[in-house]
Structure formats: C-alpha cells, structure tokens
C-alpha cells in the first residue's frame, strides 16, 4: 500500500496535495480504493460551489459499496476531474494521479491540521 510522504490525509481517506498556486487537489487514498474494490461510478462536486470542511460533496461507488467523499477544508470548488466519470476504474489503477476535485481554501493554513503520511499510516494501522 502506498502512502506518499508529500501529501496530507484525512481520517476519511482523502489525500490532499497543495499546489504552487495555493489551491488544493483532492483524491482518495490507495487504502480507500483497496477497501472499496473495483470503482464503477463517481458523482463529483459542482464547480463554483462553496463548501465547509467535512461536507459530503461527492460519491464513489464500487462493486461492493457506495461511499461519500468529504472535503477536508472549507473553500470553493474550482475543478472536478470529469474524465474520471467515464473511466472511474482509473482510481484503482493509480489513486494518487486520479484526483477528484480541486478547491481554493478559505484558510490556507487549514491544510496544516490534516494528517501527514506517518500519522495517516498509524491511523489505518499500516505502521
């Protein structure tokens, strides 16, 4: 199982990458896609929507279950990765390249409250 050191994580299994322009790119972790199994459907958030940290803003479905995707910080949705709508199984192939959405955070420091790779690894019992 892969847990890249350069990302931040949530206990609900989202990864967060801070971009050079201050925006955040979000996807689900390798652990999450393993738990879900074969991903067959995605419902992504609406671009332009303002969200609060912890809001359920997307849905991912697999052959086993459906799960909500939560926003890790408050902000405005800038982009959704619509190419994944037609190929949701790409998440199983490479969860860290298969981003779901990007957000402009209301508070740039909010990312500092998220888990680092070591803390996430401990949270899922992988260390």
Backbone torsions as a table, in degrees:
resi	resn	phi	psi	omega
1	UNK	NA	136.6	-176.8
2	UNK	-100.0	132.8	174.3
3	UNK	-136.5	85.5	-177.1
4	UNK	-57.8	136.8	-176.1
5	UNK	-70.0	-26.8	-174.4
6	UNK	-82.3	3.5	-178.0
7	UNK	-109.3	166.6	169.7
8	UNK	-108.1	161.9	-173.2
9	UNK	-140.2	159.7	174.1
10	UNK	-116.7	160.9	177.1
11	UNK	-69.4	-16.5	177.2
12	UNK	-92.7	14.4	169.1
13	UNK	75.6	30.0	169.7
14	UNK	-95.9	145.4	170.2
15	UNK	-104.3	153.6	-176.9
16	UNK	-135.8	126.6	177.0
17	UNK	-116.3	125.4	176.9
18	UNK	-83.5	126.1	-179.9
19	UNK	-91.2	162.1	-178.9
20	UNK	-58.3	-29.3	-178.7
21	UNK	-87.2	5.7	177.2
22	UNK	92.2	-9.5	176.9
23	UNK	-77.2	165.6	179.7
24	UNK	-120.2	136.4	175.8
25	UNK	-107.7	134.9	-172.7
26	UNK	-127.0	141.8	174.3
27	UNK	-149.0	-169.2	175.9
28	UNK	-106.9	153.4	-175.9
29	UNK	-76.3	164.9	175.2
30	UNK	-59.4	-40.7	178.2
31	UNK	-59.6	-44.1	-179.6
32	UNK	-62.7	-44.8	-178.7
33	UNK	-67.8	-31.1	175.5
34	UNK	-66.0	-42.1	178.9
35	UNK	-64.9	-38.9	-178.4
36	UNK	-72.0	-37.8	-172.1
37	UNK	85.5	-156.7	-174.8
38	UNK	-63.5	115.0	179.6
39	UNK	-77.4	129.3	-175.5
40	UNK	-122.4	-11.7	-176.3
41	UNK	-156.7	143.6	175.3
42	UNK	-134.4	140.2	168.1
43	UNK	-122.2	114.1	-173.8
44	UNK	-101.3	161.1	-176.7
45	UNK	-71.3	157.0	179.0
46	UNK	-76.6	127.4	177.4
47	UNK	-62.6	136.5	-179.8
48	UNK	95.3	-12.2	-178.3
49	UNK	-72.0	137.4	174.2
50	UNK	-92.1	131.7	-175.4
51	UNK	-129.1	157.7	175.2
52	UNK	-106.1	153.6	177.7
53	UNK	-56.5	132.1	178.8
54	UNK	91.1	-5.4	178.0
55	UNK	-66.2	137.7	171.5
56	UNK	-79.7	112.6	-172.7
57	UNK	-123.3	-3.8	179.0
58	UNK	-149.1	164.7	178.6
59	UNK	-131.7	138.0	175.0
60	UNK	-124.4	131.4	-179.8
61	UNK	-120.6	142.5	176.1
62	UNK	-125.5	-178.2	177.1
63	UNK	-67.6	-18.2	-178.6
64	UNK	-95.6	-40.3	-169.4
65	UNK	-161.9	169.1	170.9
66	UNK	-115.1	140.3	-179.4
67	UNK	-136.6	147.4	174.2
68	UNK	-80.5	150.9	171.4
69	UNK	-110.3	132.6	-175.3
70	UNK	-109.6	146.5	176.1
71	UNK	-82.1	130.8	-176.2
72	UNK	-77.2	-20.4	-178.9
73	UNK	-142.9	162.2	174.8
74	UNK	-76.9	149.7	177.2
75	UNK	162.7	-160.8	-178.7
76	UNK	-116.4	130.3	177.5
77	UNK	-69.7	123.3	-179.1
78	UNK	-97.3	-39.8	-176.8
79	UNK	-147.7	151.7	168.4
80	UNK	-123.3	142.4	-178.1
81	UNK	-83.0	77.7	-175.0
82	UNK	-62.7	-21.3	178.1
83	UNK	-64.0	-24.8	178.7
84	UNK	-73.9	-17.6	179.6
85	UNK	-58.9	-42.5	-179.0
86	UNK	-87.6	-15.0	179.1
87	UNK	-135.4	58.8	-176.1
88	UNK	-62.1	-22.7	179.9
89	UNK	-66.8	-12.4	174.9
90	UNK	-59.4	-27.7	178.2
91	UNK	-61.5	-38.2	177.7
92	UNK	-68.2	-35.3	-178.0
93	UNK	-73.0	-40.4	-177.8
94	UNK	-155.5	82.7	-174.8
95	UNK	-63.1	-24.4	-177.7
96	UNK	-88.0	-10.8	171.4
97	UNK	-100.6	-18.6	-178.0
98	UNK	-91.9	70.0	-179.7
99	UNK	-68.0	152.4	-177.8
100	UNK	-100.0	-46.6	-179.3
101	UNK	-156.9	164.1	174.3
102	UNK	-123.1	155.0	-174.0
103	UNK	-140.9	143.7	170.5
104	UNK	-96.4	110.5	-175.5
105	UNK	-70.0	144.4	174.6
106	UNK	-66.9	-38.3	-179.7
107	UNK	-124.9	109.2	-176.9
108	UNK	-59.8	-27.6	-178.5
109	UNK	-79.2	-8.2	-177.9
110	UNK	-60.4	-29.4	179.9
111	UNK	-63.9	-27.3	-179.6
112	UNK	-66.2	-18.0	179.8
113	UNK	-84.2	-9.3	-178.6
114	UNK	-82.3	168.5	-177.9
115	UNK	-77.1	143.8	169.6
116	UNK	-87.4	178.7	-175.2
117	UNK	-60.2	-39.4	-179.4
118	UNK	-66.2	-46.1	-179.3
119	UNK	-65.9	-38.8	178.0
120	UNK	-66.1	-43.0	178.1
121	UNK	-57.8	-42.6	177.4
122	UNK	-66.8	-39.8	-178.4
123	UNK	-62.5	-33.0	-179.3
124	UNK	-97.0	3.0	178.3
125	UNK	73.8	28.1	-178.2
126	UNK	-95.5	-2.8	-178.8
127	UNK	-112.6	NA	NA
